[in-house]
Amino acid sequence: MPIIKSAQKALRQSKKRKVLNLRYKRNFKSLIKNFKETIAAKDFKKAEQILSSVYKALDKAAKHGTIKKNNASRYKSRLARKIPRK
C-alpha cells in the first residue's frame, strides 16, 4: 500500500477509473455480442436497431477514454459491413 499521500490518492483514482472503464467495456461488448447473434439469426431489422445502440456505447467509451477514437470507429465500420445492403 502506498504511504505517500499523493500515491494514496492516485490509487483511489485508479480504482474508480478501473470500475468505470470496465462498465463501459462490458456494455459495448455485450451489445456487440447481441448484435452478432441477431445477425446470425438473420433478423436484420432488429440488428439495425441494435447497431445504433452499439454506436452509442462505442462513442461513450471513446469519449471517456476507455478505448481510442479510431478503435471505436473501426468497430463501427466492421459491424456496419455485417448488415447486407440492398
FIMAR-832021 format. One record per residue: residue number from 0; residue in three letters; z negated, x negated, y negated of N, C-alpha, C in turn. Coordinates in steps of 0.05 Angstrom, whole numbers, plus 5000, padded with zeros to 4 digits. Layout:
FIMAR-832021
<rec><resi>NUM</resi><resn>ALA</resn><n_w>Z</n_w><n_u>X</n_u><n_v>Y</n_v><ca_w>Z</ca_w><ca_u>X</ca_u><ca_v>Y</ca_v><c_w>Z</c_w><c_u>X</c_u><c_v>Y</c_v></rec>
...
//
This chain:
FIMAR-832021
<rec><resi>0</resi><resn>MET</resn><n_w>5000</n_w><n_u>4983</n_u><n_v>5024</n_v><ca_w>5000</ca_w><ca_u>5000</ca_u><ca_v>5000</ca_v><c_w>5000</c_w><c_u>4982</c_u><c_v>4975</c_v></rec>
<rec><resi>1</resi><resn>PRO</resn><n_w>5014</n_w><n_u>4991</n_u><n_v>4955</n_v><ca_w>5016</ca_w><ca_u>4975</ca_u><ca_v>4930</ca_v><c_w>4989</c_w><c_u>4975</c_u><c_v>4915</c_v></rec>
<rec><resi>2</resi><resn>ILE</resn><n_w>4983</n_w><n_u>4953</n_u><n_v>4903</n_v><ca_w>4958</ca_w><ca_u>4950</ca_u><ca_v>4888</ca_v><c_w>4963</c_w><c_u>4954</c_u><c_v>4858</c_v></rec>
<rec><resi>3</resi><resn>ILE</resn><n_w>4985</n_w><n_u>4943</n_u><n_v>4849</n_v><ca_w>4991</ca_w><ca_u>4945</ca_u><ca_v>4820</ca_v><c_w>4999</c_w><c_u>4973</c_u><c_v>4813</c_v></rec>
<rec><resi>4</resi><resn>LYS</resn><n_w>4990</n_w><n_u>4982</n_u><n_v>4789</n_v><ca_w>4993</ca_w><ca_u>5009</ca_u><ca_v>4781</ca_v><c_w>5023</c_w><c_u>5018</c_u><c_v>4779</c_v></rec>
<rec><resi>5</resi><resn>SER</resn><n_w>5040</n_w><n_u>5001</n_u><n_v>4769</n_v><ca_w>5068</ca_w><ca_u>5008</ca_u><ca_v>4767</ca_v><c_w>5081</c_w><c_u>5010</c_u><c_v>4794</c_v></rec>
<rec><resi>6</resi><resn>ALA</resn><n_w>5072</n_w><n_u>4994</n_u><n_v>4813</n_v><ca_w>5082</ca_w><ca_u>4996</ca_u><ca_v>4840</ca_v><c_w>5073</c_w><c_u>5022</c_u><c_v>4854</c_v></rec>
<rec><resi>7</resi><resn>GLN</resn><n_w>5049</n_w><n_u>5030</n_u><n_v>4847</n_v><ca_w>5039</ca_w><ca_u>5056</ca_u><ca_v>4858</ca_v><c_w>5056</c_w><c_u>5079</c_u><c_v>4848</c_v></rec>
<rec><resi>8</resi><resn>LYS</resn><n_w>5062</n_w><n_u>5078</n_u><n_v>4822</n_v><ca_w>5078</ca_w><ca_u>5099</ca_u><ca_v>4810</ca_v><c_w>5106</c_w><c_u>5099</c_u><c_v>4822</c_v></rec>
<rec><resi>9</resi><resn>ALA</resn><n_w>5117</n_w><n_u>5075</n_u><n_v>4826</n_v><ca_w>5144</ca_w><ca_u>5072</ca_u><ca_v>4838</ca_v><c_w>5145</c_w><c_u>5084</c_u><c_v>4866</c_v></rec>
<rec><resi>10</resi><resn>LEU</resn><n_w>5123</n_w><n_u>5080</n_u><n_v>4881</n_v><ca_w>5121</ca_w><ca_u>5091</ca_u><ca_v>4908</ca_v><c_w>5121</c_w><c_u>5122</c_u><c_v>4907</c_v></rec>
<rec><resi>11</resi><resn>ARG</resn><n_w>5105</n_w><n_u>5133</n_u><n_v>4888</n_v><ca_w>5104</ca_w><ca_u>5162</ca_u><ca_v>4885</ca_v><c_w>5132</c_w><c_u>5173</c_u><c_v>4878</c_v></rec>
<rec><resi>12</resi><resn>GLN</resn><n_w>5145</n_w><n_u>5160</n_u><n_v>4860</n_v><ca_w>5172</ca_w><ca_u>5169</ca_u><ca_v>4852</ca_v><c_w>5192</c_w><c_u>5168</c_u><c_v>4875</c_v></rec>
<rec><resi>13</resi><resn>SER</resn><n_w>5191</n_w><n_u>5146</n_u><n_v>4890</n_v><ca_w>5210</ca_w><ca_u>5143</ca_u><ca_v>4912</ca_v><c_w>5205</c_w><c_u>5164</c_u><c_v>4933</c_v></rec>
<rec><resi>14</resi><resn>LYS</resn><n_w>5180</n_w><n_u>5172</n_u><n_v>4938</n_v><ca_w>5174</ca_w><ca_u>5193</ca_u><ca_v>4958</ca_v><c_w>5185</c_w><c_u>5219</c_u><c_v>4948</c_v></rec>
<rec><resi>15</resi><resn>LYS</resn><n_w>5183</n_w><n_u>5226</n_u><n_v>4923</n_v><ca_w>5193</ca_w><ca_u>5251</ca_u><ca_v>4912</ca_v><c_w>5224</c_w><c_u>5251</c_u><c_v>4914</c_v></rec>
<rec><resi>16</resi><resn>ARG</resn><n_w>5236</n_w><n_u>5228</n_u><n_v>4907</n_v><ca_w>5265</ca_w><ca_u>5226</ca_u><ca_v>4908</ca_v><c_w>5275</c_w><c_u>5229</c_u><c_v>4936</c_v></rec>
<rec><resi>17</resi><resn>LYS</resn><n_w>5261</n_w><n_u>5218</n_u><n_v>4955</n_v><ca_w>5269</ca_w><ca_u>5219</ca_u><ca_v>4983</ca_v><c_w>5270</c_w><c_u>5249</c_u><c_v>4992</c_v></rec>
<rec><resi>18</resi><resn>VAL</resn><n_w>5249</n_w><n_u>5264</n_u><n_v>4985</n_v><ca_w>5248</ca_w><ca_u>5292</ca_u><ca_v>4993</ca_v><c_w>5271</c_w><c_u>5307</c_u><c_v>4981</c_v></rec>
<rec><resi>19</resi><resn>LEU</resn><n_w>5277</n_w><n_u>5303</n_u><n_v>4955</n_v><ca_w>5299</ca_w><ca_u>5317</ca_u><ca_v>4942</ca_v><c_w>5326</c_w><c_u>5309</c_u><c_v>4953</c_v></rec>
<rec><resi>20</resi><resn>ASN</resn><n_w>5329</n_w><n_u>5283</n_u><n_v>4958</n_v><ca_w>5355</ca_w><ca_u>5274</ca_u><ca_v>4970</ca_v><c_w>5359</c_w><c_u>5286</c_u><c_v>4997</c_v></rec>
<rec><resi>21</resi><resn>LEU</resn><n_w>5338</n_w><n_u>5287</n_u><n_v>5013</n_v><ca_w>5341</ca_w><ca_u>5299</ca_u><ca_v>5040</ca_v><c_w>5348</c_w><c_u>5329</c_u><c_v>5038</c_v></rec>
<rec><resi>22</resi><resn>ARG</resn><n_w>5336</n_w><n_u>5343</n_u><n_v>5018</n_v><ca_w>5342</ca_w><ca_u>5371</ca_u><ca_v>5014</ca_v><c_w>5371</c_w><c_u>5376</c_u><c_v>5008</c_v></rec>
<rec><resi>23</resi><resn>TYR</resn><n_w>5381</n_w><n_u>5360</n_u><n_v>4989</n_v><ca_w>5409</ca_w><ca_u>5363</ca_u><ca_v>4981</ca_v><c_w>5428</c_w><c_u>5356</c_u><c_v>5004</c_v></rec>
<rec><resi>24</resi><resn>LYS</resn><n_w>5421</n_w><n_u>5334</n_u><n_v>5018</n_v><ca_w>5439</ca_w><ca_u>5325</ca_u><ca_v>5040</ca_v><c_w>5439</c_w><c_u>5345</c_u><c_v>5063</c_v></rec>
<rec><resi>25</resi><resn>ARG</resn><n_w>5415</n_w><n_u>5355</n_u><n_v>5070</n_v><ca_w>5414</ca_w><ca_u>5375</ca_u><ca_v>5092</ca_v><c_w>5430</c_w><c_u>5400</c_u><c_v>5085</c_v></rec>
<rec><resi>26</resi><resn>ASN</resn><n_w>5428</n_w><n_u>5408</n_u><n_v>5059</n_v><ca_w>5441</ca_w><ca_u>5432</ca_u><ca_v>5050</ca_v><c_w>5472</c_w><c_u>5430</c_u><c_v>5054</c_v></rec>
<rec><resi>27</resi><resn>PHE</resn><n_w>5484</n_w><n_u>5409</n_u><n_v>5043</n_v><ca_w>5513</ca_w><ca_u>5407</ca_u><ca_v>5045</ca_v><c_w>5522</c_w><c_u>5401</c_u><c_v>5074</c_v></rec>
<rec><resi>28</resi><resn>LYS</resn><n_w>5506</n_w><n_u>5386</n_u><n_v>5089</n_v><ca_w>5514</ca_w><ca_u>5380</ca_u><ca_v>5116</ca_v><c_w>5514</c_w><c_u>5406</c_u><c_v>5133</c_v></rec>
<rec><resi>29</resi><resn>SER</resn><n_w>5493</n_w><n_u>5423</n_u><n_v>5130</n_v><ca_w>5492</ca_w><ca_u>5447</ca_u><ca_v>5145</ca_v><c_w>5515</c_w><c_u>5466</c_u><c_v>5137</c_v></rec>
<rec><resi>30</resi><resn>LEU</resn><n_w>5522</n_w><n_u>5467</n_u><n_v>5112</n_v><ca_w>5544</ca_w><ca_u>5483</ca_u><ca_v>5103</ca_v><c_w>5571</c_w><c_u>5473</c_u><c_v>5114</c_v></rec>
<rec><resi>31</resi><resn>ILE</resn><n_w>5574</n_w><n_u>5447</n_u><n_v>5115</n_v><ca_w>5599</ca_w><ca_u>5435</ca_u><ca_v>5126</ca_v><c_w>5601</c_w><c_u>5442</c_u><c_v>5156</c_v></rec>
<rec><resi>32</resi><resn>LYS</resn><n_w>5578</n_w><n_u>5440</n_u><n_v>5170</n_v><ca_w>5578</ca_w><ca_u>5447</ca_u><ca_v>5198</ca_v><c_w>5586</c_w><c_u>5477</c_u><c_v>5202</c_v></rec>
<rec><resi>33</resi><resn>ASN</resn><n_w>5575</n_w><n_u>5494</n_u><n_v>5186</n_v><ca_w>5581</ca_w><ca_u>5522</ca_u><ca_v>5187</ca_v><c_w>5611</c_w><c_u>5527</c_u><c_v>5181</c_v></rec>
<rec><resi>34</resi><resn>PHE</resn><n_w>5621</n_w><n_u>5513</n_u><n_v>5162</n_v><ca_w>5650</ca_w><ca_u>5515</ca_u><ca_v>5155</ca_v><c_w>5667</c_w><c_u>5507</c_u><c_v>5178</c_v></rec>
<rec><resi>35</resi><resn>LYS</resn><n_w>5661</n_w><n_u>5484</n_u><n_v>5191</n_v><ca_w>5677</ca_w><ca_u>5475</ca_u><ca_v>5213</ca_v><c_w>5676</c_w><c_u>5494</c_u><c_v>5237</c_v></rec>
<rec><resi>36</resi><resn>GLU</resn><n_w>5652</n_w><n_u>5506</n_u><n_v>5242</n_v><ca_w>5650</ca_w><ca_u>5526</ca_u><ca_v>5263</ca_v><c_w>5668</c_w><c_u>5550</c_u><c_v>5257</c_v></rec>
<rec><resi>37</resi><resn>THR</resn><n_w>5668</n_w><n_u>5558</n_u><n_v>5232</n_v><ca_w>5684</ca_w><ca_u>5581</ca_u><ca_v>5224</ca_v><c_w>5714</c_w><c_u>5575</c_u><c_v>5227</c_v></rec>
<rec><resi>38</resi><resn>ILE</resn><n_w>5722</n_w><n_u>5551</n_u><n_v>5220</n_v><ca_w>5750</ca_w><ca_u>5542</ca_u><ca_v>5224</ca_v><c_w>5757</c_w><c_u>5542</c_u><c_v>5254</c_v></rec>
<rec><resi>39</resi><resn>ALA</resn><n_w>5739</n_w><n_u>5533</n_u><n_v>5270</n_v><ca_w>5744</ca_w><ca_u>5532</ca_u><ca_v>5299</ca_v><c_w>5747</c_w><c_u>5560</c_u><c_v>5311</c_v></rec>
<rec><resi>40</resi><resn>ALA</resn><n_w>5733</n_w><n_u>5579</n_u><n_v>5298</n_v><ca_w>5735</ca_w><ca_u>5607</ca_u><ca_v>5307</ca_v><c_w>5759</c_w><c_u>5621</c_u><c_v>5295</c_v></rec>
<rec><resi>41</resi><resn>LYS</resn><n_w>5774</n_w><n_u>5606</n_u><n_v>5279</n_v><ca_w>5799</ca_w><ca_u>5616</ca_u><ca_v>5265</ca_v><c_w>5794</c_w><c_u>5640</c_u><c_v>5247</c_v></rec>
<rec><resi>42</resi><resn>ASP</resn><n_w>5770</n_w><n_u>5640</n_u><n_v>5234</n_v><ca_w>5764</ca_w><ca_u>5661</ca_u><ca_v>5214</ca_v><c_w>5768</c_w><c_u>5648</c_u><c_v>5187</c_v></rec>
<rec><resi>43</resi><resn>PHE</resn><n_w>5793</n_w><n_u>5648</n_u><n_v>5178</n_v><ca_w>5800</ca_w><ca_u>5633</ca_u><ca_v>5153</ca_v><c_w>5791</c_w><c_u>5646</c_u><c_v>5128</c_v></rec>
<rec><resi>44</resi><resn>LYS</resn><n_w>5788</n_w><n_u>5673</n_u><n_v>5128</n_v><ca_w>5778</ca_w><ca_u>5687</ca_u><ca_v>5104</ca_v><c_w>5750</c_w><c_u>5679</c_u><c_v>5099</c_v></rec>
<rec><resi>45</resi><resn>LYS</resn><n_w>5733</n_w><n_u>5679</n_u><n_v>5120</n_v><ca_w>5705</ca_w><ca_u>5672</ca_u><ca_v>5117</ca_v><c_w>5703</c_w><c_u>5642</c_u><c_v>5110</c_v></rec>
<rec><resi>46</resi><resn>ALA</resn><n_w>5720</n_w><n_u>5626</n_u><n_v>5121</n_v><ca_w>5720</ca_w><ca_u>5597</ca_u><ca_v>5116</ca_v><c_w>5725</c_w><c_u>5591</c_u><c_v>5086</c_v></rec>
<rec><resi>47</resi><resn>GLU</resn><n_w>5742</n_w><n_u>5606</n_u><n_v>5074</n_v><ca_w>5748</ca_w><ca_u>5602</ca_u><ca_v>5045</ca_v><c_w>5723</c_w><c_u>5609</c_u><c_v>5028</c_v></rec>
<rec><resi>48</resi><resn>GLN</resn><n_w>5708</n_w><n_u>5629</n_u><n_v>5037</n_v><ca_w>5684</ca_w><ca_u>5636</ca_u><ca_v>5022</ca_v><c_w>5663</c_w><c_u>5614</c_u><c_v>5026</c_v></rec>
<rec><resi>49</resi><resn>ILE</resn><n_w>5660</n_w><n_u>5604</n_u><n_v>5050</n_v><ca_w>5641</ca_w><ca_u>5583</ca_u><ca_v>5055</ca_v><c_w>5649</c_w><c_u>5558</c_u><c_v>5041</c_v></rec>
<rec><resi>50</resi><resn>LEU</resn><n_w>5675</n_w><n_u>5553</n_u><n_v>5038</n_v><ca_w>5684</ca_w><ca_u>5529</ca_u><ca_v>5025</ca_v><c_w>5675</c_w><c_u>5527</c_u><c_v>4996</c_v></rec>
<rec><resi>51</resi><resn>SER</resn><n_w>5674</n_w><n_u>5550</n_u><n_v>4982</n_v><ca_w>5664</ca_w><ca_u>5549</ca_u><ca_v>4954</ca_v><c_w>5635</c_w><c_u>5542</c_u><c_v>4953</c_v></rec>
<rec><resi>52</resi><resn>SER</resn><n_w>5619</n_w><n_u>5551</n_u><n_v>4972</n_v><ca_w>5590</ca_w><ca_u>5544</ca_u><ca_v>4973</ca_v><c_w>5587</c_w><c_u>5514</c_u><c_v>4981</c_v></rec>
<rec><resi>53</resi><resn>VAL</resn><n_w>5605</n_w><n_u>5504</n_u><n_v>4997</n_v><ca_w>5604</ca_w><ca_u>5476</ca_u><ca_v>5005</ca_v><c_w>5610</c_w><c_u>5459</c_u><c_v>4980</c_v></rec>
<rec><resi>54</resi><resn>TYR</resn><n_w>5630</n_w><n_u>5468</n_u><n_v>4964</n_v><ca_w>5637</ca_w><ca_u>5454</ca_u><ca_v>4939</ca_v><c_w>5613</c_w><c_u>5453</c_u><c_v>4921</c_v></rec>
<rec><resi>55</resi><resn>LYS</resn><n_w>5600</n_w><n_u>5475</n_u><n_v>4918</n_v><ca_w>5576</ca_w><ca_u>5476</ca_u><ca_v>4900</ca_v><c_w>5555</c_w><c_u>5457</c_u><c_v>4909</c_v></rec>
<rec><resi>56</resi><resn>ALA</resn><n_w>5549</n_w><n_u>5457</n_u><n_v>4936</n_v><ca_w>5528</ca_w><ca_u>5439</ca_u><ca_v>4946</ca_v><c_w>5536</c_w><c_u>5410</c_u><c_v>4943</c_v></rec>
<rec><resi>57</resi><resn>LEU</resn><n_w>5561</n_w><n_u>5403</n_u><n_v>4948</n_v><ca_w>5570</ca_w><ca_u>5376</ca_u><ca_v>4944</ca_v><c_w>5569</c_w><c_u>5367</c_u><c_v>4915</c_v></rec>
<rec><resi>58</resi><resn>ASP</resn><n_w>5576</n_w><n_u>5385</n_u><n_v>4897</n_v><ca_w>5575</ca_w><ca_u>5378</ca_u><ca_v>4868</ca_v><c_w>5546</c_w><c_u>5374</c_u><c_v>4859</c_v></rec>
<rec><resi>59</resi><resn>LYS</resn><n_w>5528</n_w><n_u>5390</n_u><n_v>4870</n_v><ca_w>5500</ca_w><ca_u>5387</ca_u><ca_v>4863</ca_v><c_w>5489</c_w><c_u>5360</c_u><c_v>4873</c_v></rec>
<rec><resi>60</resi><resn>ALA</resn><n_w>5496</n_w><n_u>5354</n_u><n_v>4898</n_v><ca_w>5487</ca_w><ca_u>5329</ca_u><ca_v>4910</ca_v><c_w>5498</c_w><c_u>5305</c_u><c_v>4894</c_v></rec>
<rec><resi>61</resi><resn>ALA</resn><n_w>5523</n_w><n_u>5307</n_u><n_v>4885</n_v><ca_w>5534</ca_w><ca_u>5285</ca_u><ca_v>4869</ca_v><c_w>5521</c_w><c_u>5284</c_u><c_v>4842</c_v></rec>
<rec><resi>62</resi><resn>LYS</resn><n_w>5515</n_w><n_u>5307</n_u><n_v>4830</n_v><ca_w>5503</ca_w><ca_u>5307</ca_u><ca_v>4803</ca_v><c_w>5476</c_w><c_u>5294</c_u><c_v>4804</c_v></rec>
<rec><resi>63</resi><resn>HIS</resn><n_w>5461</n_w><n_u>5298</n_u><n_v>4825</n_v><ca_w>5434</ca_w><ca_u>5287</ca_u><ca_v>4827</ca_v><c_w>5433</c_w><c_u>5259</c_u><c_v>4839</c_v></rec>
<rec><resi>64</resi><resn>GLY</resn><n_w>5456</n_w><n_u>5248</n_u><n_v>4846</n_v><ca_w>5457</ca_w><ca_u>5221</ca_u><ca_v>4855</ca_v><c_w>5452</c_w><c_u>5217</c_u><c_v>4884</c_v></rec>
<rec><resi>65</resi><resn>THR</resn><n_w>5451</n_w><n_u>5239</n_u><n_v>4900</n_v><ca_w>5446</ca_w><ca_u>5236</ca_u><ca_v>4928</ca_v><c_w>5471</c_w><c_u>5223</c_u><c_v>4942</c_v></rec>
<rec><resi>66</resi><resn>ILE</resn><n_w>5494</n_w><n_u>5232</n_u><n_v>4933</n_v><ca_w>5519</ca_w><ca_u>5219</ca_u><ca_v>4942</ca_v><c_w>5535</c_w><c_u>5213</c_u><c_v>4917</c_v></rec>
<rec><resi>67</resi><resn>LYS</resn><n_w>5555</n_w><n_u>5195</n_u><n_v>4920</n_v><ca_w>5570</ca_w><ca_u>5188</ca_u><ca_v>4896</ca_v><c_w>5592</c_w><c_u>5209</c_u><c_v>4891</c_v></rec>
<rec><resi>68</resi><resn>LYS</resn><n_w>5602</n_w><n_u>5209</n_u><n_v>4866</n_v><ca_w>5621</ca_w><ca_u>5229</ca_u><ca_v>4858</ca_v><c_w>5647</c_w><c_u>5229</c_u><c_v>4875</c_v></rec>
<rec><resi>69</resi><resn>ASN</resn><n_w>5657</n_w><n_u>5205</n_u><n_v>4879</n_v><ca_w>5682</ca_w><ca_u>5202</ca_u><ca_v>4895</ca_v><c_w>5678</c_w><c_u>5210</c_u><c_v>4924</c_v></rec>
<rec><resi>70</resi><resn>ASN</resn><n_w>5654</n_w><n_u>5206</n_u><n_v>4934</n_v><ca_w>5647</ca_w><ca_u>5214</ca_u><ca_v>4961</ca_v><c_w>5648</c_w><c_u>5244</c_u><c_v>4964</c_v></rec>
<rec><resi>71</resi><resn>ALA</resn><n_w>5637</n_w><n_u>5258</n_u><n_v>4944</n_v><ca_w>5637</ca_w><ca_u>5287</ca_u><ca_v>4944</ca_v><c_w>5666</c_w><c_u>5297</c_u><c_v>4942</c_v></rec>
<rec><resi>72</resi><resn>SER</resn><n_w>5682</n_w><n_u>5283</n_u><n_v>4925</n_v><ca_w>5710</ca_w><ca_u>5291</ca_u><ca_v>4922</ca_v><c_w>5725</c_w><c_u>5287</c_u><c_v>4948</c_v></rec>
<rec><resi>73</resi><resn>ARG</resn><n_w>5720</n_w><n_u>5266</n_u><n_v>4962</n_v><ca_w>5733</ca_w><ca_u>5260</ca_u><ca_v>4987</ca_v><c_w>5726</c_w><c_u>5282</c_u><c_v>5008</c_v></rec>
<rec><resi>74</resi><resn>TYR</resn><n_w>5700</n_w><n_u>5289</n_u><n_v>5009</n_v><ca_w>5692</ca_w><ca_u>5310</ca_u><ca_v>5027</ca_v><c_w>5707</c_w><c_u>5336</c_u><c_v>5021</c_v></rec>
<rec><resi>75</resi><resn>LYS</resn><n_w>5708</n_w><n_u>5343</n_u><n_v>4996</n_v><ca_w>5721</ca_w><ca_u>5368</ca_u><ca_v>4987</ca_v><c_w>5751</c_w><c_u>5368</c_u><c_v>4995</c_v></rec>
<rec><resi>76</resi><resn>SER</resn><n_w>5764</n_w><n_u>5346</n_u><n_v>4990</n_v><ca_w>5792</ca_w><ca_u>5344</ca_u><ca_v>4996</ca_v><c_w>5798</c_w><c_u>5347</c_u><c_v>5026</c_v></rec>
<rec><resi>77</resi><resn>ARG</resn><n_w>5782</n_w><n_u>5334</n_u><n_v>5042</n_v><ca_w>5786</ca_w><ca_u>5335</ca_u><ca_v>5071</ca_v><c_w>5780</c_w><c_u>5362</c_u><c_v>5083</c_v></rec>
<rec><resi>78</resi><resn>LEU</resn><n_w>5760</n_w><n_u>5375</n_u><n_v>5072</n_v><ca_w>5753</ca_w><ca_u>5402</ca_u><ca_v>5082</ca_v><c_w>5774</c_w><c_u>5422</c_u><c_v>5073</c_v></rec>
<rec><resi>79</resi><resn>ALA</resn><n_w>5785</n_w><n_u>5419</n_u><n_v>5049</n_v><ca_w>5805</ca_w><ca_u>5438</ca_u><ca_v>5040</ca_v><c_w>5830</c_w><c_u>5437</c_u><c_v>5056</c_v></rec>
<rec><resi>80</resi><resn>ARG</resn><n_w>5836</n_w><n_u>5413</n_u><n_v>5067</n_v><ca_w>5860</ca_w><ca_u>5410</ca_u><ca_v>5083</ca_v><c_w>5858</c_w><c_u>5424</c_u><c_v>5110</c_v></rec>
<rec><resi>81</resi><resn>LYS</resn><n_w>5834</n_w><n_u>5431</n_u><n_v>5119</n_v><ca_w>5830</ca_w><ca_u>5444</ca_u><ca_v>5145</ca_v><c_w>5838</c_w><c_u>5473</c_u><c_v>5144</c_v></rec>
<rec><resi>82</resi><resn>ILE</resn><n_w>5839</n_w><n_u>5485</n_u><n_v>5121</n_v><ca_w>5848</ca_w><ca_u>5513</ca_u><ca_v>5118</ca_v><c_w>5879</c_w><c_u>5513</c_u><c_v>5117</c_v></rec>
<rec><resi>83</resi><resn>PRO</resn><n_w>5892</n_w><n_u>5527</n_u><n_v>5135</n_v><ca_w>5921</ca_w><ca_u>5527</ca_u><ca_v>5135</ca_v><c_w>5931</c_w><c_u>5543</c_u><c_v>5110</c_v></rec>
<rec><resi>84</resi><resn>ARG</resn><n_w>5951</n_w><n_u>5532</n_u><n_v>5097</n_v><ca_w>5963</ca_w><ca_u>5546</ca_u><ca_v>5074</ca_v><c_w>5988</c_w><c_u>5560</c_u><c_v>5082</c_v></rec>
<rec><resi>85</resi><resn>LYS</resn><n_w>5994</n_w><n_u>5582</n_u><n_v>5069</n_v><ca_w>6018</ca_w><ca_u>5598</ca_u><ca_v>5075</ca_v><c_w>6042</c_w><c_u>5588</c_u><c_v>5062</c_v></rec>
//
